[in-house]
Amino acid sequence: MIAKHIKTKLTVIAESALEPRLLAELKRHHAHVWTISEVRGAFPEGERSGDWEADRTIEVRVICEPATADAIAEAVLQKYAPHYSVVVHFGEVQVLRPERF
């Protein structure tokens, strides 16, 4: 049987202008495995269609230890959520090769 290890997947959906700051936050918390995608959607503040630069949205997905996910989420909520459209959610994932995370 293959050995699976539980980690946390943290997802942050935010305005693309935050990308450099979010990446810095990931590095500050030693998160090594992340993916960023450009996405479209709606927030309580309105729809973000991505038609122009200031209207773009990204989704950052991070797989890490639960404590690391919590620390990143707390920093994002404190520093950026008061001023930007930000959604943060968590999920439990099973990974192979846990040393990568």
C-alpha positions as CSV (number, residue, x, y, z in Angstrom):
1,M,0.0,0.0,0.0
2,I,1.3,3.5,-0.9
3,A,2.0,5.8,2.1
4,K,-0.1,8.9,2.2
5,H,0.6,11.9,4.5
6,I,-1.9,14.5,5.5
7,K,-1.1,18.2,4.8
8,T,-3.2,21.4,4.5
9,K,-4.0,23.1,1.3
10,L,-4.4,26.8,1.8
11,T,-6.1,28.7,-1.0
12,V,-6.0,32.5,-1.2
13,I,-8.0,34.3,-3.9
14,A,-7.1,38.0,-4.2
15,E,-6.5,40.9,-6.5
16,S,-3.5,40.2,-8.8
17,A,-1.8,43.4,-7.5
18,L,-1.1,41.4,-4.3
19,E,0.9,38.7,-6.0
20,P,4.3,40.0,-5.1
21,R,3.2,40.6,-1.5
22,L,1.6,37.2,-1.2
23,L,4.7,35.4,-2.6
24,A,6.8,37.3,-0.1
25,E,4.4,36.1,2.7
26,L,4.8,32.5,1.5
27,K,8.6,32.8,1.5
28,R,8.6,34.4,4.9
29,H,6.7,31.4,6.3
30,H,8.9,28.9,4.5
31,A,6.1,27.6,2.3
32,H,7.9,25.7,-0.5
33,V,5.0,24.3,-2.7
34,W,2.6,26.8,-4.3
35,T,0.8,27.4,-7.5
36,I,-0.7,30.6,-8.8
37,S,-3.4,30.9,-11.5
38,E,-5.3,33.8,-13.0
39,V,-9.0,33.4,-12.3
40,R,-12.3,35.2,-12.7
41,G,-15.2,35.4,-10.4
42,A,-17.4,37.5,-8.0
43,F,-16.7,38.9,-4.6
44,P,-19.2,40.7,-2.3
45,E,-17.6,43.9,-3.7
46,G,-18.6,42.8,-7.3
47,E,-17.6,40.7,-10.2
48,R,-14.0,40.7,-11.4
49,S,-14.0,39.8,-15.1
50,G,-10.3,40.4,-15.7
51,D,-10.9,42.7,-18.7
52,W,-8.2,45.1,-17.6
53,E,-5.1,45.0,-15.5
54,A,-6.6,46.4,-12.3
55,D,-9.5,44.0,-12.5
56,R,-7.5,40.7,-12.5
57,T,-7.7,38.1,-9.8
58,I,-5.3,35.3,-8.8
59,E,-5.7,32.1,-6.9
60,V,-2.7,31.0,-4.8
61,R,-2.7,27.4,-3.7
62,V,-0.2,26.3,-1.0
63,I,0.3,22.8,0.4
64,C,2.1,22.9,3.7
65,E,1.9,22.0,7.4
66,P,-1.3,23.1,9.1
67,A,0.5,25.6,11.4
68,T,2.2,27.2,8.4
69,A,-1.2,27.5,6.6
70,D,-2.7,29.1,9.7
71,A,0.2,31.6,10.0
72,I,0.0,32.6,6.3
73,A,-3.8,33.0,6.5
74,E,-3.5,35.1,9.6
75,A,-1.0,37.4,8.0
76,V,-3.0,37.7,4.8
77,L,-6.2,38.5,6.7
78,Q,-4.5,41.1,8.9
79,K,-2.4,42.9,6.3
80,Y,-4.5,42.7,3.1
81,A,-8.1,41.7,3.7
82,P,-9.1,45.1,5.2
83,H,-8.0,46.8,1.9
84,Y,-8.4,44.3,-0.9
85,S,-10.9,41.6,-2.0
86,V,-9.5,38.4,-0.4
87,V,-11.0,35.0,0.1
88,V,-9.1,32.4,2.2
89,H,-10.0,28.7,2.6
90,F,-8.4,25.5,3.8
91,G,-8.7,21.9,2.8
92,E,-7.0,18.7,4.0
93,V,-5.0,16.9,1.3
94,Q,-3.1,13.6,1.2
95,V,0.4,13.8,-0.4
96,L,3.2,11.5,-1.3
97,R,6.8,12.5,-0.6
98,P,6.0,14.6,2.5
99,E,9.5,15.8,2.7
100,R,8.7,18.2,-0.2
101,F,6.2,20.1,2.0
